[in-house]
Amino acid sequence: MPVTHKELEIVGVNLKTMSHMDLGHFVINLADSIDLDPKWQTEGCIPKPVPDSAELRDVGQKHLAVTKAADSGDRYKAAERDALRPATELAATIFLQWAQIRSAREDDHTIVTGLGVPPKIQAAKASSPSAVMTAPQNLQVKQGSTGSALVSTGRVPKARIYWVGICEGDPSLEESWRMLGPFDHCRNIEIDGLEPGKMYYFRVRCFGAGSESPWSTIASLRVI
């Protein structure tokens, strides 16, 4: 039976809502996380047909390349990008499902969290208010290199990973936002691929200790 996107919700990732650019970066970041985590270096720990880091990186890089070509106005590349997307999503889905199986089999949640993938968070019980993480504070956004921004917040105790929300339209509309990450740090998070001269809005949230934080306040920046 094919793996569905609904099943993937167990690790709190919705590939369907990612932009083409975000999807490519997500798959490449996943490959990098695999290579950096000793738990994924044991021979045979990624059985076929589960894609390994090299295969994921190749898929992600191809998706980014065709996306950039399509964004330049090549309609043939746009069609190629759209045709490639299901395979890109499937590669990430298959690997993340295998990570979840290993995590359950070995009773080790760090097999998943070590990849920087946020778990699906259950609503905190009213009787356990201490389980709710606080929102990141002191959000600051400054210019990076051309077409990029550097996002920083104060560290949140017990936070393992941070996600950056970015908006190019009306920040009061939730549908205007998209989420980038995950990031394992909260200082000088570089967001690239931005359009010079355009105004962007940013916010940050974090995950850890079986909980997720609310979003931070919003900061804006006109990128140079």
Contacts in CASP RR format, 6 or more apart in sequence:
PFRMAT RR
TARGET T0000
AUTHOR 0000-0000-0000
METHOD contacts of the structure
MODEL  1
MPVTHKELEIVGVNLKTMSHMDLGHFVINLADSIDLDPKWQTEGCIPKPV
PDSAELRDVGQKHLAVTKAADSGDRYKAAERDALRPATELAATIFLQWAQ
IRSAREDDHTIVTGLGVPPKIQAAKASSPSAVMTAPQNLQVKQGSTGSAL
VSTGRVPKARIYWVGICEGDPSLEESWRMLGPFDHCRNIEIDGLEPGKMY
YFRVRCFGAGSESPWSTIASLRVI
3 90 0 8 1.000
3 93 0 8 1.000
3 94 0 8 1.000
3 97 0 8 1.000
5 14 0 8 1.000
5 15 0 8 1.000
5 16 0 8 1.000
5 89 0 8 1.000
5 93 0 8 1.000
7 97 0 8 1.000
8 14 0 8 1.000
8 15 0 8 1.000
8 93 0 8 1.000
8 96 0 8 1.000
8 97 0 8 1.000
9 120 0 8 1.000
10 100 0 8 1.000
10 119 0 8 1.000
10 120 0 8 1.000
11 96 0 8 1.000
11 99 0 8 1.000
11 100 0 8 1.000
11 112 0 8 1.000
11 117 0 8 1.000
11 118 0 8 1.000
11 119 0 8 1.000
11 120 0 8 1.000
12 117 0 8 1.000
12 118 0 8 1.000
12 119 0 8 1.000
12 120 0 8 1.000
12 121 0 8 1.000
13 26 0 8 1.000
13 92 0 8 1.000
13 96 0 8 1.000
13 117 0 8 1.000
13 118 0 8 1.000
15 23 0 8 1.000
15 26 0 8 1.000
15 89 0 8 1.000
15 92 0 8 1.000
15 93 0 8 1.000
16 89 0 8 1.000
17 178 0 8 1.000
18 26 0 8 1.000
18 178 0 8 1.000
19 178 0 8 1.000
20 63 0 8 1.000
20 67 0 8 1.000
20 70 0 8 1.000
20 81 0 8 1.000
20 85 0 8 1.000
21 64 0 8 1.000
21 67 0 8 1.000
21 68 0 8 1.000
21 71 0 8 1.000
21 193 0 8 1.000
22 178 0 8 1.000
22 179 0 8 1.000
22 180 0 8 1.000
23 60 0 8 1.000
23 63 0 8 1.000
23 85 0 8 1.000
23 88 0 8 1.000
23 89 0 8 1.000
23 92 0 8 1.000
24 60 0 8 1.000
24 61 0 8 1.000
24 63 0 8 1.000
24 64 0 8 1.000
24 67 0 8 1.000
24 88 0 8 1.000
25 64 0 8 1.000
25 180 0 8 1.000
25 181 0 8 1.000
26 92 0 8 1.000
26 181 0 8 1.000
27 56 0 8 1.000
27 57 0 8 1.000
27 59 0 8 1.000
27 60 0 8 1.000
27 63 0 8 1.000
27 88 0 8 1.000
27 91 0 8 1.000
27 92 0 8 1.000
28 56 0 8 1.000
28 57 0 8 1.000
28 60 0 8 1.000
28 61 0 8 1.000
28 64 0 8 1.000
29 181 0 8 1.000
29 182 0 8 1.000
30 53 0 8 1.000
30 56 0 8 1.000
30 92 0 8 1.000
30 95 0 8 1.000
30 96 0 8 1.000
30 115 0 8 1.000
30 117 0 8 1.000
31 53 0 8 1.000
31 54 0 8 1.000
31 56 0 8 1.000
31 57 0 8 1.000
31 60 0 8 1.000
32 53 0 8 1.000
32 57 0 8 1.000
33 114 0 8 1.000
33 115 0 8 1.000
33 116 0 8 1.000
34 40 0 8 1.000
34 46 0 8 1.000
34 52 0 8 1.000
34 53 0 8 1.000
34 56 0 8 1.000
34 95 0 8 1.000
34 115 0 8 1.000
35 53 0 8 1.000
37 114 0 8 1.000
37 115 0 8 1.000
39 45 0 8 1.000
39 108 0 8 1.000
39 110 0 8 1.000
39 111 0 8 1.000
39 114 0 8 1.000
40 46 0 8 1.000
40 53 0 8 1.000
45 102 0 8 1.000
46 52 0 8 1.000
46 95 0 8 1.000
46 98 0 8 1.000
47 98 0 8 1.000
49 94 0 8 1.000
50 94 0 8 1.000
50 95 0 8 1.000
50 98 0 8 1.000
51 59 0 8 1.000
51 91 0 8 1.000
51 94 0 8 1.000
51 95 0 8 1.000
55 91 0 8 1.000
56 91 0 8 1.000
56 92 0 8 1.000
56 95 0 8 1.000
59 87 0 8 1.000
59 88 0 8 1.000
59 91 0 8 1.000
60 88 0 8 1.000
62 84 0 8 1.000
62 88 0 8 1.000
63 81 0 8 1.000
63 84 0 8 1.000
63 85 0 8 1.000
63 88 0 8 1.000
66 77 0 8 1.000
66 80 0 8 1.000
66 81 0 8 1.000
66 84 0 8 1.000
67 81 0 8 1.000
69 77 0 8 1.000
69 81 0 8 1.000
70 77 0 8 1.000
70 78 0 8 1.000
70 80 0 8 1.000
70 81 0 8 1.000
96 112 0 8 1.000
96 115 0 8 1.000
96 117 0 8 1.000
99 111 0 8 1.000
99 112 0 8 1.000
99 115 0 8 1.000
99 117 0 8 1.000
100 112 0 8 1.000
102 108 0 8 1.000
102 111 0 8 1.000
103 109 0 8 1.000
103 111 0 8 1.000
103 112 0 8 1.000
109 119 0 8 1.000
112 119 0 8 1.000
113 119 0 8 1.000
113 160 0 8 1.000
113 161 0 8 1.000
113 208 0 8 1.000
116 160 0 8 1.000
116 161 0 8 1.000
116 182 0 8 1.000
116 184 0 8 1.000
117 182 0 8 1.000
118 161 0 8 1.000
118 163 0 8 1.000
118 182 0 8 1.000
118 207 0 8 1.000
118 212 0 8 1.000
119 207 0 8 1.000
119 210 0 8 1.000
121 207 0 8 1.000
121 210 0 8 1.000
121 211 0 8 1.000
121 212 0 8 1.000
124 131 0 8 1.000
124 132 0 8 1.000
124 211 0 8 1.000
125 131 0 8 1.000
131 209 0 8 1.000
131 210 0 8 1.000
131 211 0 8 1.000
132 211 0 8 1.000
132 213 0 8 1.000
133 156 0 8 1.000
133 158 0 8 1.000
133 159 0 8 1.000
133 206 0 8 1.000
133 207 0 8 1.000
133 208 0 8 1.000
133 209 0 8 1.000
133 211 0 8 1.000
133 212 0 8 1.000
133 213 0 8 1.000
134 156 0 8 1.000
134 213 0 8 1.000
134 214 0 8 1.000
135 156 0 8 1.000
135 205 0 8 1.000
135 213 0 8 1.000
135 214 0 8 1.000
135 215 0 8 1.000
135 216 0 8 1.000
135 217 0 8 1.000
136 153 0 8 1.000
136 154 0 8 1.000
136 156 0 8 1.000
136 159 0 8 1.000
136 162 0 8 1.000
136 186 0 8 1.000
136 204 0 8 1.000
136 205 0 8 1.000
136 206 0 8 1.000
136 213 0 8 1.000
136 216 0 8 1.000
137 153 0 8 1.000
137 154 0 8 1.000
137 216 0 8 1.000
138 152 0 8 1.000
138 153 0 8 1.000
138 154 0 8 1.000
139 151 0 8 1.000
139 152 0 8 1.000
139 153 0 8 1.000
139 202 0 8 1.000
139 203 0 8 1.000
139 204 0 8 1.000
139 216 0 8 1.000
139 217 0 8 1.000
139 218 0 8 1.000
139 219 0 8 1.000
140 151 0 8 1.000
140 152 0 8 1.000
140 153 0 8 1.000
140 219 0 8 1.000
141 149 0 8 1.000
141 150 0 8 1.000
141 151 0 8 1.000
141 152 0 8 1.000
141 202 0 8 1.000
141 219 0 8 1.000
141 220 0 8 1.000
141 221 0 8 1.000
142 149 0 8 1.000
142 150 0 8 1.000
142 152 0 8 1.000
142 221 0 8 1.000
143 149 0 8 1.000
143 150 0 8 1.000
143 221 0 8 1.000
143 223 0 8 1.000
143 224 0 8 1.000
144 150 0 8 1.000
144 190 0 8 1.000
145 192 0 8 1.000
146 196 0 8 1.000
146 224 0 8 1.000
147 192 0 8 1.000
147 193 0 8 1.000
147 194 0 8 1.000
147 195 0 8 1.000
147 196 0 8 1.000
147 223 0 8 1.000
147 224 0 8 1.000
148 190 0 8 1.000
148 191 0 8 1.000
148 192 0 8 1.000
148 193 0 8 1.000
148 194 0 8 1.000
148 223 0 8 1.000
149 190 0 8 1.000
149 191 0 8 1.000
149 194 0 8 1.000
149 200 0 8 1.000
149 202 0 8 1.000
149 221 0 8 1.000
149 223 0 8 1.000
150 188 0 8 1.000
150 189 0 8 1.000
150 190 0 8 1.000
150 191 0 8 1.000
151 164 0 8 1.000
151 188 0 8 1.000
151 189 0 8 1.000
151 191 0 8 1.000
151 202 0 8 1.000
151 204 0 8 1.000
151 219 0 8 1.000
152 186 0 8 1.000
152 187 0 8 1.000
152 188 0 8 1.000
152 189 0 8 1.000
153 162 0 8 1.000
153 186 0 8 1.000
153 187 0 8 1.000
153 204 0 8 1.000
153 216 0 8 1.000
154 186 0 8 1.000
154 187 0 8 1.000
155 186 0 8 1.000
156 186 0 8 1.000
156 206 0 8 1.000
156 213 0 8 1.000
158 208 0 8 1.000
158 209 0 8 1.000
159 186 0 8 1.000
159 206 0 8 1.000
159 207 0 8 1.000
159 208 0 8 1.000
159 209 0 8 1.000
159 213 0 8 1.000
160 184 0 8 1.000
160 206 0 8 1.000
160 207 0 8 1.000
160 208 0 8 1.000
160 209 0 8 1.000
161 181 0 8 1.000
161 182 0 8 1.000
161 183 0 8 1.000
161 184 0 8 1.000
161 206 0 8 1.000
161 207 0 8 1.000
161 208 0 8 1.000
162 181 0 8 1.000
162 182 0 8 1.000
162 183 0 8 1.000
162 184 0 8 1.000
162 185 0 8 1.000
162 186 0 8 1.000
162 189 0 8 1.000
162 204 0 8 1.000
162 205 0 8 1.000
162 206 0 8 1.000
162 207 0 8 1.000
163 179 0 8 1.000
163 180 0 8 1.000
163 181 0 8 1.000
163 182 0 8 1.000
163 183 0 8 1.000
163 204 0 8 1.000
163 205 0 8 1.000
163 206 0 8 1.000
163 207 0 8 1.000
164 179 0 8 1.000
164 180 0 8 1.000
164 181 0 8 1.000
164 183 0 8 1.000
164 189 0 8 1.000
164 191 0 8 1.000
164 202 0 8 1.000
164 203 0 8 1.000
164 204 0 8 1.000
165 177 0 8 1.000
165 178 0 8 1.000
165 179 0 8 1.000
165 180 0 8 1.000
165 202 0 8 1.000
165 203 0 8 1.000
165 204 0 8 1.000
165 205 0 8 1.000
165 215 0 8 1.000
166 177 0 8 1.000
166 178 0 8 1.000
166 179 0 8 1.000
166 180 0 8 1.000
166 191 0 8 1.000
166 200 0 8 1.000
166 201 0 8 1.000
166 202 0 8 1.000
167 176 0 8 1.000
167 177 0 8 1.000
167 178 0 8 1.000
167 200 0 8 1.000
167 201 0 8 1.000
167 202 0 8 1.000
168 176 0 8 1.000
168 198 0 8 1.000
168 199 0 8 1.000
168 200 0 8 1.000
168 201 0 8 1.000
169 176 0 8 1.000
169 201 0 8 1.000
170 176 0 8 1.000
171 177 0 8 1.000
171 201 0 8 1.000
171 218 0 8 1.000
171 220 0 8 1.000
177 203 0 8 1.000
180 191 0 8 1.000
182 207 0 8 1.000
183 189 0 8 1.000
186 204 0 8 1.000
186 206 0 8 1.000
189 204 0 8 1.000
191 202 0 8 1.000
194 200 0 8 1.000
194 223 0 8 1.000
195 223 0 8 1.000
196 223 0 8 1.000
196 224 0 8 1.000
197 222 0 8 1.000
197 223 0 8 1.000
197 224 0 8 1.000
198 222 0 8 1.000
198 223 0 8 1.000
199 220 0 8 1.000
199 221 0 8 1.000
199 222 0 8 1.000
199 223 0 8 1.000
200 220 0 8 1.000
200 221 0 8 1.000
200 222 0 8 1.000
200 223 0 8 1.000
201 218 0 8 1.000
201 219 0 8 1.000
201 220 0 8 1.000
202 218 0 8 1.000
202 219 0 8 1.000
202 220 0 8 1.000
202 221 0 8 1.000
203 215 0 8 1.000
203 216 0 8 1.000
203 217 0 8 1.000
203 218 0 8 1.000
203 219 0 8 1.000
204 215 0 8 1.000
204 216 0 8 1.000
205 212 0 8 1.000
205 213 0 8 1.000
205 214 0 8 1.000
205 215 0 8 1.000
205 216 0 8 1.000
206 212 0 8 1.000
206 213 0 8 1.000
207 213 0 8 1.000
END
